[in-house]
Amino acid sequence: MKPKHENRQNEYETLEKQILSLYYSGIYISSYDIVQLGKNIGYELPLKERNILFSKLLGDAKKDNKIKNLFVAVSNLIKHRAMQYTELGNLHPYARPMISIWLQKAKATDLLIKREMGA
C-alpha cells in the first residue's frame, strides 16, 4: 500500500482544487479563463472541461519551467476579479456582506498561490 501522498495526481492537486472551487476560492474561473491564462504564458489550449484544462496547464507549465509565470497570471486574474467585486459592492451596498466573503476567499487563495511561488 502506497503512502497517501504518493496517490496524489500531481503536486499541485490541492491548489488546483482550491482555485477551481467557487466555494473555496470565492471566484469562478471558466474554461475560457483557463484558455486565456494559458495564452498569457504561451500555450494554445482547446476549450474543454475546466478541471482537465487546468490540470494540463499546470503540468505543461511545470514541465516547461513556466509554473511561476502561471501562478502570476492566476494571481492577476484573482486581483482583477477582486477589483470587480469591490466595484459591485460600491454599487450595491446591500450585497456588501456577501461580496466581502468572496473577497476574503479570493485573498486567501491569492496568498496560497504566493506561498506556492515561494516554495
N, CA, C and O of each residue as an XYZ file, in Angstrom:
476
protein
N       0.843     -1.178      0.000
C       0.000      0.000      0.000
C       0.886      1.238      0.000
O       1.819      1.357      0.795
N       0.573      2.160     -0.912
C       1.364      3.377     -1.031
C       0.949      4.376      0.038
O      -0.217      4.425      0.429
N       1.903      5.172      0.512
C       1.530      6.261      1.413
C       0.572      7.217      0.706
O       0.567      7.323     -0.521
N      -0.226      7.900      1.497
C      -1.268      8.776      0.960
C      -0.706      9.830      0.002
O      -1.313     10.104     -1.033
N       0.432     10.419      0.329
C       0.971     11.487     -0.508
C       1.417     10.994     -1.878
O       1.537     11.801     -2.800
N       1.665      9.704     -2.045
C       2.071      9.175     -3.345
C       0.877      8.940     -4.264
O       1.052      8.739     -5.465
N      -0.321      8.962     -3.718
C      -1.515      8.758     -4.518
C      -1.994     10.043     -5.177
O      -2.933     10.010     -5.971
N      -1.380     11.155     -4.871
C      -1.801     12.436     -5.438
C      -1.539     12.448     -6.935
O      -0.518     11.937     -7.395
N      -2.460     13.032     -7.694
C      -2.296     13.145     -9.139
C      -1.071     13.971     -9.475
O      -0.264     13.578    -10.316
N      -0.932     15.083     -8.839
C       0.225     15.932     -9.063
C       0.480     16.734     -7.802
O      -0.347     16.760     -6.890
N       1.606     17.374     -7.757
C       1.972     18.088     -6.530
C       1.136     19.339     -6.286
O       1.179     19.906     -5.194
N       0.379     19.775     -7.285
C      -0.447     20.970     -7.139
C      -1.934     20.635     -7.042
O      -2.782     21.501     -7.262
N      -2.248     19.402     -6.718
C      -3.644     18.953     -6.675
C      -4.489     19.779     -5.703
O      -5.611     20.160     -6.036
N      -3.976     20.055     -4.528
C      -4.723     20.830     -3.534
C      -4.954     22.252     -4.029
O      -6.060     22.779     -3.913
N      -3.931     22.865     -4.570
C      -4.042     24.213     -5.117
C      -5.047     24.236     -6.265
O      -5.868     25.148     -6.364
N      -4.977     23.241     -7.118
C      -5.889     23.137     -8.252
C      -7.343     23.087     -7.782
O      -8.200     23.792     -8.316
N      -7.608     22.263     -6.796
C      -8.968     22.151     -6.268
C      -9.421     23.453     -5.625
O     -10.579     23.845     -5.774
N      -8.531     24.122     -4.919
C      -8.847     25.405     -4.277
C      -9.222     26.447     -5.329
O     -10.227     27.145     -5.193
N      -8.415     26.544     -6.368
C      -8.637     27.557     -7.396
C      -9.922     27.301     -8.179
O     -10.648     28.242     -8.499
N     -10.207     26.044     -8.489
C     -11.373     25.726     -9.309
C     -12.676     25.645     -8.533
O     -13.746     25.544     -9.134
N     -12.606     25.689     -7.218
C     -13.816     25.616     -6.404
C     -14.287     27.013     -6.016
O     -13.604     27.727     -5.283
N     -15.448     27.390     -6.510
C     -16.022     28.683     -6.164
C     -16.198     28.807     -4.653
O     -15.994     29.880     -4.084
N     -16.573     27.718     -4.013
C     -16.796     27.736     -2.566
C     -15.520     28.129     -1.811
O     -15.580     28.903     -0.856
N     -14.382     27.605     -2.232
C     -13.125     27.875     -1.524
C     -12.406     29.124     -2.024
O     -11.808     29.854     -1.233
N     -12.460     29.375     -3.330
C     -11.667     30.485     -3.871
C     -12.420     31.814     -3.902
O     -11.804     32.879     -3.946
N     -13.752     31.752     -3.881
C     -14.530     32.982     -3.943
C     -14.707     33.525     -5.343
O     -15.434     34.498     -5.544
N     -14.049     32.909     -6.320
C     -14.194     33.348     -7.715
C     -14.459     32.131     -8.592
O     -14.053     31.012     -8.276
N     -15.144     32.375     -9.688
C     -15.371     31.305    -10.656
C     -14.413     31.514    -11.808
O     -14.377     32.584    -12.416
N     -13.640     30.489    -12.104
C     -12.721     30.533    -13.240
C     -13.284     29.594    -14.295
O     -13.371     28.384    -14.087
N     -13.664     30.168    -15.425
C     -14.281     29.398    -16.506
C     -13.224     28.716    -17.369
O     -12.029     28.982    -17.236
N     -13.678     27.838    -18.251
C     -12.767     27.218    -19.222
C     -12.108     28.288    -20.080
O     -10.918     28.210    -20.386
N     -12.893     29.285    -20.463
C     -12.344     30.387    -21.257
C     -11.233     31.108    -20.492
O     -10.196     31.445    -21.063
N     -11.458     31.343    -19.193
C     -10.431     31.992    -18.370
C      -9.139     31.176    -18.367
O      -8.046     31.737    -18.444
N      -9.269     29.862    -18.280
C      -8.081     28.988    -18.251
C      -7.357     29.028    -19.585
O      -6.127     29.060    -19.627
N      -8.122     29.028    -20.684
C      -7.503     29.148    -22.004
C      -6.727     30.470    -22.096
O      -5.624     30.507    -22.642
N      -7.309     31.553    -21.558
C      -6.636     32.855    -21.573
C      -5.385     32.845    -20.689
O      -4.371     33.444    -21.046
N      -5.452     32.173    -19.545
C      -4.259     32.048    -18.689
C      -3.152     31.350    -19.466
O      -1.997     31.774    -19.431
N      -3.508     30.279    -20.167
C      -2.534     29.559    -20.985
C      -1.943     30.456    -22.058
O      -0.732     30.460    -22.281
N      -2.801     31.211    -22.716
C      -2.351     32.117    -23.774
C      -1.371     33.149    -23.216
O      -0.402     33.515    -23.881
N      -1.631     33.622    -21.978
C      -0.758     34.611    -21.341
C       0.662     34.106    -21.145
O       1.605     34.896    -21.098
N       0.817     32.787    -21.030
C       2.170     32.250    -20.822
C       2.665     31.426    -22.017
O       3.653     30.700    -21.915
N       1.959     31.550    -23.155
C       2.469     30.958    -24.388
C       1.889     29.618    -24.795
O       2.511     28.908    -25.585
N       0.727     29.243    -24.289
C       0.112     27.966    -24.664
C      -1.206     28.203    -25.393
O      -1.968     29.109    -25.053
N      -1.457     27.373    -26.397
C      -2.757     27.356    -27.075
C      -3.482     26.117    -26.558
O      -3.035     24.988    -26.763
N      -4.589     26.343    -25.896
C      -5.358     25.238    -25.331
C      -6.723     25.154    -25.991
O      -7.329     26.180    -26.301
N      -7.215     23.932    -26.209
C      -8.575     23.801    -26.730
C      -9.565     24.052    -25.597
O      -9.234     23.858    -24.427
N     -10.755     24.475    -25.934
C     -11.780     24.710    -24.931
C     -12.351     23.361    -24.496
O     -13.018     22.684    -25.278
N     -12.087     22.970    -23.242
C     -12.554     21.701    -22.679
C     -13.056     21.943    -21.263
O     -13.237     23.085    -20.841
N     -13.276     20.865    -20.545
C     -13.707     20.981    -19.151
C     -12.624     21.670    -18.333
O     -11.428     21.486    -18.560
N     -13.081     22.469    -17.375
C     -12.162     23.282    -16.558
C     -11.096     22.443    -15.872
O      -9.911     22.769    -15.948
N     -11.494     21.375    -15.209
C     -10.511     20.595    -14.443
C      -9.470     19.947    -15.353
O      -8.297     19.862    -14.989
N      -9.887     19.494    -16.520
C      -8.938     18.897    -17.471
C      -7.978     19.966    -17.986
O      -6.767     19.750    -18.035
N      -8.521     21.107    -18.363
C      -7.693     22.204    -18.875
C      -6.676     22.684    -17.852
O      -5.493     22.836    -18.157
N      -7.153     22.920    -16.633
C      -6.255     23.480    -15.620
C      -5.174     22.477    -15.238
O      -4.020     22.849    -15.023
N      -5.549     21.211    -15.156
C      -4.576     20.175    -14.834
C      -3.500     20.095    -15.923
O      -2.310     19.994    -15.622
N      -3.926     20.140    -17.183
C      -2.970     20.116    -18.293
C      -2.080     21.353    -18.267
O      -0.869     21.260    -18.464
N      -2.686     22.509    -18.022
C      -1.925     23.751    -17.974
C      -0.880     23.706    -16.856
O       0.267     24.102    -17.061
N      -1.270     23.230    -15.689
C      -0.311     23.093    -14.579
C       0.833     22.151    -14.954
O       2.003     22.460    -14.730
N       0.482     21.006    -15.523
C       1.509     20.024    -15.900
C       2.466     20.569    -16.943
O       3.681     20.421    -16.816
N       1.914     21.207    -17.986
C       2.765     21.770    -19.040
C       3.649     22.891    -18.498
O       4.832     22.974    -18.830
N       3.069     23.748    -17.667
C       3.837     24.863    -17.104
C       4.979     24.343    -16.228
O       6.086     24.879    -16.260
N       4.704     23.304    -15.453
C       5.758     22.727    -14.603
C       6.864     22.126    -15.471
O       8.051     22.349    -15.230
N       6.456     21.366    -16.475
C       7.420     20.703    -17.364
C       8.298     21.728    -18.090
O       9.491     21.496    -18.288
N       7.713     22.848    -18.481
C       8.439     23.866    -19.253
C       9.035     24.982    -18.385
O       9.465     26.010    -18.907
N       9.060     24.779    -17.067
C       9.583     25.777    -16.129
C       8.866     27.127    -16.247
O       9.495     28.183    -16.170
N       7.544     27.077    -16.436
C       6.742     28.289    -16.515
C       5.725     28.359    -15.375
O       4.781     29.148    -15.424
N       5.925     27.537    -14.360
C       4.923     27.458    -13.291
C       4.769     28.791    -12.565
O       3.652     29.184    -12.228
N       5.868     29.485    -12.321
C       5.760     30.795    -11.653
C       5.023     31.785    -12.534
O       4.252     32.607    -12.038
N       5.254     31.714    -13.849
C       4.522     32.586    -14.771
C       3.022     32.298    -14.689
O       2.208     33.221    -14.697
N       2.664     31.025    -14.609
C       1.258     30.653    -14.490
C       0.682     31.168    -13.179
O      -0.419     31.718    -13.160
N       1.410     30.997    -12.091
C       0.923     31.474    -10.792
C       0.726     32.997    -10.796
O      -0.230     33.503    -10.209
N       1.626     33.716    -11.452
C       1.480     35.176    -11.554
C       0.215     35.503    -12.352
O      -0.537     36.403    -11.979
N      -0.021     34.778    -13.447
C      -1.210     35.018    -14.268
C      -2.488     34.729    -13.475
O      -3.456     35.484    -13.564
N      -2.495     33.644    -12.702
C      -3.665     33.310    -11.873
C      -3.863     34.380    -10.804
O      -4.989     34.812    -10.557
N      -2.788     34.802    -10.180
C      -2.862     35.845     -9.163
C      -3.436     37.137     -9.747
O      -4.252     37.803     -9.111
N      -3.007     37.484    -10.955
C      -3.527     38.687    -11.617
C      -5.018     38.550    -11.906
O      -5.770     39.514    -11.763
N      -5.446     37.360    -12.311
C      -6.873     37.122    -12.550
C      -7.667     37.291    -11.257
O      -8.732     37.907    -11.256
N      -7.157     36.754    -10.176
C      -7.836     36.879     -8.880
C      -7.928     38.346     -8.469
O      -8.977     38.799     -8.012
N      -6.844     39.080     -8.628
C      -6.852     40.507     -8.272
C      -7.848     41.284     -9.117
O      -8.532     42.178     -8.617
N      -7.929     40.942    -10.404
C      -8.880     41.613    -11.287
C     -10.318     41.342    -10.840
O     -11.145     42.254    -10.800
N     -10.607     40.088    -10.507
C     -11.957     39.743    -10.040
C     -12.261     40.434     -8.713
O     -13.381     40.893     -8.492
N     -11.274     40.507     -7.839
C     -11.476     41.178     -6.552
C     -11.806     42.651     -6.774
O     -12.642     43.216     -6.070
N     -11.157     43.261     -7.739
C     -11.442     44.656     -8.059
C     -12.883     44.793     -8.579
O     -13.585     45.742     -8.233
N     -13.306     43.847     -9.401
C     -14.688     43.870     -9.887
C     -15.680     43.686     -8.733
O     -16.722     44.340     -8.699
N     -15.361     42.813     -7.807
C     -16.226     42.599     -6.637
C     -16.330     43.876     -5.809
O     -17.409     44.233     -5.337
N     -15.212     44.551     -5.640
C     -15.213     45.796     -4.869
C     -16.115     46.829     -5.542
O     -16.885     47.517     -4.871
N     -16.023     46.936     -6.844
C     -16.887     47.859     -7.588
C     -18.354     47.482     -7.416
O     -19.202     48.354     -7.229
N     -18.660     46.180     -7.479
C     -20.032     45.730     -7.261
C     -20.517     46.094     -5.865
O     -21.654     46.533     -5.689
N     -19.659     45.912     -4.888
C     -20.012     46.258     -3.514
C     -20.298     47.736     -3.353
O     -21.173     48.127     -2.580
N     -19.561     48.557     -4.081
C     -19.795     50.003     -4.031
C     -21.120     50.384     -4.694
O     -21.801     51.315     -4.263
N     -21.467     49.656     -5.737
C     -22.717     49.934     -6.451
C     -23.945     49.359     -5.739
O     -25.049     49.890     -5.854
N     -23.732     48.277     -5.009
C     -24.851     47.567     -4.361
C     -24.537     47.356     -2.875
O     -24.089     46.277     -2.488
N     -24.762     48.354     -2.059
C     -24.393     48.282     -0.642
C     -25.031     47.100      0.111
O     -24.432     46.567      1.045
N     -26.226     46.697     -0.290
C     -26.877     45.590      0.413
C     -26.213     44.238      0.108
O     -26.407     43.267      0.840
N     -25.448     44.187     -0.954
C     -24.747     42.958     -1.313
C     -23.351     42.888     -0.693
O     -22.682     41.861     -0.803
N     -22.904     43.960     -0.046
C     -21.543     44.013      0.507
C     -21.195     42.863      1.444
O     -20.083     42.343      1.357
N     -22.094     42.440      2.339
C     -21.716     41.333      3.227
C     -21.328     40.058      2.459
O     -20.351     39.395      2.808
N     -22.087     39.724      1.426
C     -21.764     38.543      0.630
C     -20.489     38.763     -0.177
O     -19.634     37.882     -0.265
N     -20.380     39.933     -0.755
C     -19.201     40.253     -1.566
C     -17.935     40.246     -0.708
O     -16.870     39.848     -1.181
N     -18.043     40.682      0.542
C     -16.856     40.686      1.402
C     -16.392     39.257      1.687
O     -15.195     39.019      1.848
N     -17.311     38.319      1.751
C     -16.933     36.900      1.921
C     -16.159     36.431      0.696
O     -15.127     35.772      0.826
N     -16.655     36.770     -0.498
C     -15.947     36.397     -1.724
C     -14.555     37.009     -1.754
O     -13.585     36.357     -2.140
N     -14.468     38.273     -1.342
C     -13.175     38.950     -1.338
C     -12.187     38.286     -0.372
O     -11.005     38.148     -0.690
N     -12.663     37.881      0.788
C     -11.798     37.196      1.759
C     -11.290     35.879      1.186
O     -10.112     35.552      1.330
N     -12.164     35.129      0.544
C     -11.763     33.847     -0.044
C     -10.779     34.058     -1.186
O      -9.809     33.312     -1.322
N     -11.029     35.070     -2.005
C     -10.118     35.367     -3.108
C      -8.735     35.756     -2.572
O      -7.713     35.333     -3.112
N      -8.713     36.556     -1.516
C      -7.437     36.964     -0.910
C      -6.691     35.755     -0.347
O      -5.475     35.642     -0.506
N      -7.422     34.849      0.315
C      -6.795     33.644      0.866
C      -6.230     32.763     -0.248
O      -5.156     32.183     -0.091
N      -6.935     32.660     -1.359
C      -6.452     31.871     -2.493
C      -5.216     32.515     -3.093
O      -4.267     31.819     -3.455
N      -5.216     33.829     -3.202
C      -4.041     34.536     -3.720
C      -2.830     34.323     -2.816
O      -1.715     34.144     -3.305
N      -3.041     34.340     -1.516
C      -1.951     34.079     -0.573
C      -1.401     32.647     -0.743
O      -0.193     32.421     -0.672
N      -2.307     31.700     -0.967
C      -1.898     30.309     -1.190
C      -1.019     30.208     -2.441
O      -0.010     29.502     -2.453
N      -1.417     30.916     -3.476
C      -0.618     30.922     -4.723
C       0.749     31.544     -4.468
O       1.759     31.028     -4.946
N       0.795     32.628     -3.733
C       2.078     33.278     -3.440
C       2.988     32.370     -2.610
O       4.204     32.371     -2.798
N       2.402     31.599     -1.695
C       3.207     30.637     -0.927
C       3.784     29.573     -1.844
O       4.945     29.190     -1.700
N       2.978     29.092     -2.791
C       3.466     28.095     -3.740
C       4.596     28.657     -4.611
O       5.540     27.943     -4.948
N       4.491     29.934     -4.971
C       5.545     30.560     -5.785
C       6.841     30.650     -4.994
O       7.929     30.545     -5.559
N       6.722     30.842     -3.701
C       7.918     30.947     -2.872
C       8.533     29.601     -2.533
O       9.686     29.527     -2.107
N       7.768     28.541     -2.721
C       8.248     27.189     -2.360
C       9.262     26.667     -3.339
O       9.759     25.553     -3.179
